[in-house]
Amino acid sequence: PGMPFLPGCAIKDPTKTSFHRCQTMDFKNGYAFFRLPREGVGGDTLFANQLSQDELDDLCTKGATLTYGQVKRPAPSRFTPAFVAYDKKVLKFDAYFMEEVAISAEEHYRIRQVGIYYYLEDDSMCIIEPKVKNSGLLQGKLMRRHRVPKNVHGDYYHWKDLNLGIDLTIYGRTYRLVNCDSFTKVFLESQGIVVNPPEELVSDPYTEQHRTPVQKRIVPTGPDPFRQFLAYDTKVLRFYAIWDDTNCAFGDHHPCIIHYFLADDTVEVREVHKRNDGRDPFPVLMRRQRLPKIFVDKNQNFPSCVLEITDHEVQEWYSPKDFAIGKTVTLLGRTFFIYDCDKFTQDFYREKYGITDFQPVDVNEKPLEKVPQVIPPYNGFGIPEDSLQNCLSLFPKPPRKDIIKMLENNLKVLRYQVALESPVPEDKSRRFILSYFLADDTISIYEPPVRNSGITGGKYLRRTKVTKPGSTPENPIYYEPSDFTIGSTIEVFGHRFIITDADEYVLNYLERNAKSFPAATVQSIRDHFLPRKVVVETTSSGFPKKDLDDLIVEVQKELKLQEPFDTRQFHEAFHHCDTEGSGFLDKTRFLTLCDRFNVPTSTILLKKV
């Protein structure tokens, strides 16, 4: 201590390892502030300042006398903008203005009391009138907050222009300022403005006149014309009725409520709406009015129009004695049947007319008898299930299909060879392929084309379901795989077919699913394929397959070297000799047929075959 802090004179403490500075910025109650450091660099102790705050201020403002150059000036005071200094500071004046009333005979002008607010932060103003219940005036904010022009030169009103006891013209309306709050008065006086004494707030004469107590009216000794209104006010007779509108197009029974107001003998009819009733939601069917019952006889030659009915045109009006449970009343051309009433109405009729029977009438519609639907006979177009949908719905839908069955039996087809049973000789030699689709139990028939037969082959029956003979359209019975056996007859739309052959896939499918089909059907297909299996087994047993293939190739070469050979006649001759259909021919018959057709092969080769 005491040595000047100059180069070469500073002493560095070799044991010091911390050189951090003390924290001087902090937050308090959400606001950032700056505080003096409590410790020096590296946590060294700071000696307390022995000078007072005034002495420190003098040292900051006074310049040194022995310094060269210009003396330092003090820092200017901190600037605060107006919108910060005057934030949420508002001058409030009580005022009133006079409004002319030209359409009233009781008042010629109206006094309306308002509050004028001047916002110091942006020199804007707004005018608000307190709302008075049932005043009939548009009250509240009369002028939105904005800077108000003072004259045509572009000047705006300033708080210096406001004072008590003056007239302030804003947008053609003159306001009289009569009083202000304490903050406004203190602010104006602090700015050197002499505030005028407050004035009394003027009240509206029409409002004050209605606040004075009204003298009670002296009731005359004679009958009072308003006695009925005073005695029966808010007392209403309620009847439950049905309006029968079935005579009109699209008419219906409408439930309604008839209200009879005893205060003035008026009637109102309201329609009772239900959820999703399909009618417009207008509850009042007939507005409240007096309803005529009997009209005065008019001159038929005098023209008249139905606009308003006067008392001179009505002989009798509807009264409470015209309404009762079980009665039918006609109100303005509509017929209503009364079937019940509420408890107040019952008490009124019991006390005044002595009626004690108030049993309600049951008006609930009886349910219509369900007429059984008669299905028309099947017309032969399409399948019965598809045609039946036209009888069940206006927009028919296709019959539902067994999706699981379609997925399990997709692309599974049972094919049979059938012959047409017909008295026509030309049809006896025709052969057809009947395909049964297991996915949807449909049948299609195809005729293979034969050259020079005179019959065009192709699709004979498109894919469709076929019913069995004797089944009815109401309960159709379709053909199933169990109905197809060798030699059985299938009737398809009046045509009879005899099954003569089947595909090997049919035998394999029936054997895999033998539990699902009758044993007779499976045995029929097995018996039909038994000779073929015997031929295959006989041919393949005791003779090498390679030698058999070589023999077939050798025979084909011999046949190609000779003249053209008619294989079709040769095949027909073999089938003709095999009368039993076993697929076997003995050696003698085989050689006899070869000699008859002059088969151009050597005797040795024939013996091998």
Salt bridges, closest charged atoms under 4 A:
ASP44 OD2 - LYS16 NZ 2.85
ASP94 OD1 - LYS92 NZ 2.38
GLU99 OE1 - ARG110 NH1 3.42
GLU99 OE1 - ARG112 NH1 3.05
GLU107 OE2 - ARG110 NH2 3.15
GLU121 OE2 - ARG145 NH2 3.00
ASP122 OD2 - ARG145 NH2 3.25
GLU129 OE1 - ARG112 NH2 2.59
ASP161 OD2 - LYS150 NZ 3.37
ASP167 OD1 - ARG176 NH1 3.09
GLU199 OE2 - ARG176 NH2 2.70
GLU208 OE2 - ARG211 NH1 3.30
ASP244 OD1 - HIS253 NE2 3.45
ASP245 OD2 - HIS254 NE2 3.90
ASP252 OD2 - ARG279 NH2 3.02
ASP264 OD1 - ARG288 NH2 3.16
GLU268 OE1 - HIS259 ND1 3.26
GLU268 OE1 - ARG270 NE 3.27
GLU271 OE2 - HIS254 ND1 3.11
GLU271 OE2 - ARG279 NE 3.94
ASP277 OD2 - HIS273 ND1 3.23
GLU313 OE1 - LYS298 NZ 3.87
GLU316 OE2 - LYS293 NZ 3.86
ASP322 OD1 - LYS293 NZ 2.67
ASP347 OD2 - LYS343 NZ 3.26
ASP347 OD1 - ARG350 NH1 2.90
GLU365 OE2 - HIS253 ND1 3.39
GLU421 OE2 - ARG496 NE 2.87
ASP427 OD1 - ARG430 NH1 3.17
ASP440 OD1 - ARG463 NH2 3.06
ASP441 OD2 - LYS405 NZ 2.54
GLU447 OE1 - ARG430 NH2 2.79
ASP483 OD2 - LYS468 NZ 2.90
ASP501 OD1 - HIS528 NE2 2.59
ASP501 OD2 - ARG532 NH2 2.95
GLU511 OE2 - ARG526 NE 3.48
ASP549 OD2 - LYS545 NZ 3.36
ASP550 OD2 - LYS546 NZ 3.43
GLU572 OE2 - ARG568 NE 3.57
